[in-house]
Amino acid sequence: MQYIAAASPALVRFTSIALPRTSPVLFARVSTRFQFQSPNKPQLSFLRKMETFWSGRGDNKSLIRLLQDRVITSKTVADVMEKIDRGIFIPPGNPPYVDSPMPIGYNATISAPHMHALCLELLEAHLQPGMAALDIGSGTGYLTACFAFMVGQEGYAVGVEHIPELVQQAIQNVKRTSVAYLLESGYLSFQVADGRHGWPEKAPYDAIHVGAAASQIPEALIQQLKPGGRMVIPVGNFYQDLQVIDKHTDGTLKQWSKTSVSYVPLTSKNEQLGS
């Protein structure tokens, strides 16, 4: 068996299957021999990297380089994702450098690296030094740490998570990264709370990211979004879209869909734990 990646926006045609591009990275498991219509060395080189990547034998730098080949267009985002090692935030027993969501316990997951890259690029202009960022459903802390790295000590980043054990994991994880000093100085914090209500104590925010799918956009998050700011949130139940909400300086909103996605639901702690 081999795992092959289809690159956007073109179709990569195999002997018996054509895979359209529907997400930043699409993986297909194929048991037959494959053949590109126009073979060339760069494509074969990518497949060799892909073999190492999917097997889990790579490292964080190799993961980011692979994503730069097919997903990441921003040098800033690539630098941030290289400096904040994803492996620190993945529980033991799971391959940290595979482009796939990973379980982190408590019926929660950490998103796939390509989704982190996409959300960081969508929010990059709103994560400049001195700005404020809110990460809802912060899990083990990876994306919140990326936000903190980008806004620096002139700004602040807040992660909100309703599972206390995950908040403690996030704090311990961040202590092993280059943004540990921001945690110690209070420019980065993690809060135990229901993310549907945001974190009004530090509002308003230039950037809001939601890491779970809402059936509808929580009004509290819209209120906590700063005029001129941007929110990225998956919306939907069975069918979900990654929605981008821009708040203009006059308070009006512009909402548009970036891509189809699949996230765990944004819900209460009891519903998430099935209790």
Secondary structure as UniProt FT lines:
FT   STRAND          2..6
FT   STRAND          12..13
FT   STRAND          18..19
FT   STRAND          26..30
FT   HELIX           41..55
FT   HELIX           60..70
FT   HELIX           75..83
FT   HELIX           86..89
FT   TURN            92..93
FT   TURN            96..97
FT   STRAND          102..105
FT   TURN            106..107
FT   STRAND          108..110
FT   HELIX           113..123
FT   HELIX           124..126
FT   TURN            129..130
FT   STRAND          132..136
FT   TURN            139..140
FT   HELIX           142..151
FT   HELIX           152..154
FT   STRAND          156..161
FT   HELIX           164..174
FT   TURN            175..176
FT   TURN            178..179
FT   HELIX           180..185
FT   STRAND          188..192
FT   HELIX           195..197
FT   HELIX           200..202
FT   STRAND          205..210
FT   STRAND          213..214
FT   HELIX           219..224
FT   STRAND          225..236
FT   STRAND          240..247
FT   TURN            249..250
FT   STRAND          253..261
FT   HELIX           269..273
//
